[in-house]
């Protein structure tokens, strides 16, 4: 009996550690808005992996802390330039640099007409980066779950 109890306790502890590890590695976000259309639509759920600036690549979709005071927690945008890359022409007016400096990067939404991105904000800081999108998740039906709300 004692052996079964210990096995169950260790099993539960292992599952708890796995859950903590998964939450530290992955983030599920829900897109709000149409700034990433047509790639992402309002309501899409995204599986994202927490990462750092050195792991980012141009063209990936990044999740960053939102600099907007509207209450949105994150922004989801496409990586347009990384440290050492030329600053895209549409961003040069805002940043007055020709090359992206170390520790910074440029994000641009796919739907330029409605996107808040580097064209208005300028460079994003490495410390604002939270994750890179791995894939869209299938829509969930039924029970509610915890997700980080984002503005695309």
C-alpha positions in Angstrom: 0.0 0.0 0.0 2.8 2.4 0.9 4.6 1.6 -2.3 1.5 2.4 -4.4 1.0 5.7 -2.5 4.6 6.7 -3.1 4.3 5.8 -6.8 1.2 7.9 -7.1 2.7 10.8 -5.3 5.8 10.7 -7.5 3.6 10.4 -10.6 1.6 13.5 -9.6 4.8 15.4 -8.8 6.2 14.5 -12.2 3.0 15.7 -13.9 3.1 18.9 -12.0 6.7 19.5 -13.0 5.8 18.8 -16.6 2.9 21.3 -16.5 5.2 24.0 -15.1 7.8 23.3 -17.8 5.2 23.5 -20.6 3.8 26.8 -19.3 7.4 28.2 -19.1 8.1 27.1 -22.7 4.8 27.7 -24.5 2.1 30.4 -24.6 -1.3 30.2 -26.2 -2.6 33.5 -27.5 -5.9 34.6 -29.1 -5.7 37.2 -31.9 -7.9 40.3 -31.6 -8.2 42.5 -34.6 -7.3 42.2 -38.3 -3.8 43.7 -38.5 -2.3 40.3 -39.5 -5.0 39.4 -42.1 -5.0 37.4 -44.2 -2.4 35.2 -42.4 -4.2 35.5 -39.1 -7.9 36.4 -38.4 -9.7 37.8 -35.4 -10.3 35.0 -33.0 -7.4 32.7 -34.2 -5.6 30.8 -31.4 -1.9 30.5 -31.7 0.6 28.2 -30.1 3.8 30.2 -29.5 7.1 29.2 -28.0 8.9 31.6 -25.6 12.1 32.7 -27.1 14.8 35.4 -27.2 16.0 37.8 -29.9 18.9 35.7 -31.1 16.5 32.9 -32.1 14.2 35.2 -34.2 14.3 35.0 -38.0 12.8 37.4 -40.5 9.3 36.5 -41.6 8.4 34.8 -38.4 5.4 36.0 -36.4 6.4 37.3 -33.0 4.5 38.0 -29.8 5.7 41.1 -27.9 4.5 43.1 -24.9 2.2 45.8 -26.1 3.4 49.4 -25.8 -0.2 50.6 -26.3 -2.2 52.0 -23.4 -5.4 50.4 -24.6 -5.2 47.5 -22.2 -4.0 44.9 -24.7 -1.3 42.7 -23.2 0.5 41.6 -26.4 0.9 42.4 -30.0 1.4 39.8 -32.8 3.3 41.0 -35.8 5.7 39.7 -38.5 9.5 40.2 -38.0 10.7 42.6 -40.7 14.3 43.3 -39.6 16.7 42.1 -36.9 19.8 43.7 -35.4 22.3 44.5 -38.2 19.7 44.4 -40.9 18.8 47.5 -43.0 15.8 49.3 -41.6 12.8 49.0 -44.0 12.0 52.2 -45.8 8.5 52.5 -44.3 10.1 52.6 -40.8 13.0 54.9 -41.5 10.9 58.0 -41.0 10.1 57.0 -37.4 13.6 55.7 -36.3 16.0 57.9 -38.3 18.5 54.9 -38.6 19.6 53.0 -41.6 20.5 49.8 -39.7 18.6 48.1 -36.8 20.7 48.5 -33.7 21.7 45.7 -31.3 19.0 44.6 -29.0 16.2 45.9 -31.2 14.0 44.6 -34.0 11.3 45.7 -36.5 7.8 44.3 -36.6 5.2 45.0 -39.3 1.6 43.8 -39.5 0.5 42.1 -42.7 -2.5 44.4 -43.0 -0.8 47.8 -43.1 -4.1 49.8 -43.1 -5.0 48.8 -39.6 -1.7 47.7 -38.0 0.0 49.4 -35.1 3.7 48.4 -35.6 7.2 49.7 -36.1 5.9 52.2 -38.6 4.3 54.1 -35.7 6.2 52.7 -32.6 9.7 52.4 -34.0 12.0 49.7 -32.8 10.9 47.0 -30.4 13.3 46.0 -27.6 14.6 42.5 -27.1 13.1 42.6 -23.6 9.6 43.1 -25.1 9.8 39.8 -27.0 7.8 37.0 -25.5 7.4 34.3 -28.1 7.4 33.2 -31.7 4.3 31.6 -33.2 4.6 27.9 -34.0 1.2 27.3 -35.5 -2.5 28.1 -35.4 -4.6 25.9 -33.1 -7.9 24.4 -34.0 -10.9 26.3 -32.7 -12.1 25.1 -29.3 -15.7 24.5 -28.7 -17.3 24.2 -25.3 -15.4 24.9 -22.1 -13.5 28.1 -21.6 -9.7 28.1 -21.0 -7.0 30.6 -20.1 -5.3 32.4 -22.9 -3.3 35.5 -23.2 -5.3 38.2 -25.1 -3.4 39.9 -27.9 -4.0 42.5 -30.4 -2.8 41.6 -33.9 
